[in-house]
Amino acid sequence: MRWPLHRRRWVRALALALAGFAIGVLGSAAVSRAAAVSEAAAAAYNDGNRYFRDALYSQAVERYEAASAMGARDARLEYNWACALARLGDVGRARLHLERAIRLAPGDEDAAHNLAALLGRIEGEERPLDPESLRWVSRPGWGFPPATLALGALGFWCAGWLLWALRPWVGGLALQRALGYGRVIFLALLAGVLAIFYASRRDFDRSLAVVVSGPVAVQTGPGPAERNVGTLAAGRRVYEVRAQGTWAEVRASGELEGWVPRDTLEAIVP
């Protein structure tokens, strides 16, 4: 036996209200926790900046690392971290953090300029790229940062279910059908946003890494007894094809391909 129409409407409305309340409670808890973490991370970041201004670059790097470990994800943090590492002569990790800074802020001219200049100091790089091309190839999600994609997906999800919930309250068969089609469209847009987010974060970006400890010998296979086919200097960007134990098969520009220890690499997208 089916419930009367008015009762089904009230049950739907109550379910949506409860879902909204649960989302609100969880969101408030997450925001409170994030605020506490961000306050400690901001303090570590500001300490790092003070050390940097005093030319105490090792201490600055330590504080930037602490801020990152606390969950800070900021383009200026990555940029300042890279500058401190460059002053210490750590070209590999300096490039790593400049690449991350550009991914977080694709329009940052300072980071793009410094990265282009740093490429000239890395042995084996064919040529320094111009800042515009660096911004483009470093941009995840076709220009949309992950936070924007996540908010877009949430918005499409809420809009789709809102259209579904409004159908019993509107009159006219044509309008009800329009709302039904609208829900399908919004859920399809949600699927598209999630697909873009998945593609931008998985295969391409997550397979890019930087040689942070070099020069490192490139070998024909995993294991110290294999034949060397070349070397990769610190700061070279490589594509990680696959991993096997403590070894990774990589491909670099100039048709150099082989195996290197995984602890000499660090992924650009953590």
Sequence and secondary structure as in RCSB ss.txt:
>XXXX:A:sequence
MRWPLHRRRWVRALALALAGFAIGVLGSAAVSRAAAVSEAAAAAYNDGNRYFRDALYSQAVERYEAASAMGARDA
RLEYNWACALARLGDVGRARLHLERAIRLAPGDEDAAHNLAALLGRIEGEERPLDPESLRWVSRPGWGFPPATLA
LGALGFWCAGWLLWALRPWVGGLALQRALGYGRVIFLALLAGVLAIFYASRRDFDRSLAVVVSGPVAVQTGPGPA
ERNVGTLAAGRRVYEVRAQGTWAEVRASGELEGWVPRDTLEAIVP
>XXXX:A:secstr
    HHHHHHHHHHHHHHHHHHHHHHHHHHHHHHHHHHHHHHHHHHHHHHHHHTT HHHHHHHHHHHHHTT   H
HHHHHHHHHHHHTT HHHHHHHHHHHHHH TT HHHHHHHHHHHTTSTT S    HHHHHHHT GGGG  HHHHH
HHHHHHHHHHHHHHHHGGGS SHHHHHHHHHHHHHHHHHHHHHHHHHHHHHTHHHHHEEEE S SEEEESSSSTT
S EEEEE TT EEEEEEEETTEEEEEETTTEEEEEEGGGEEES  
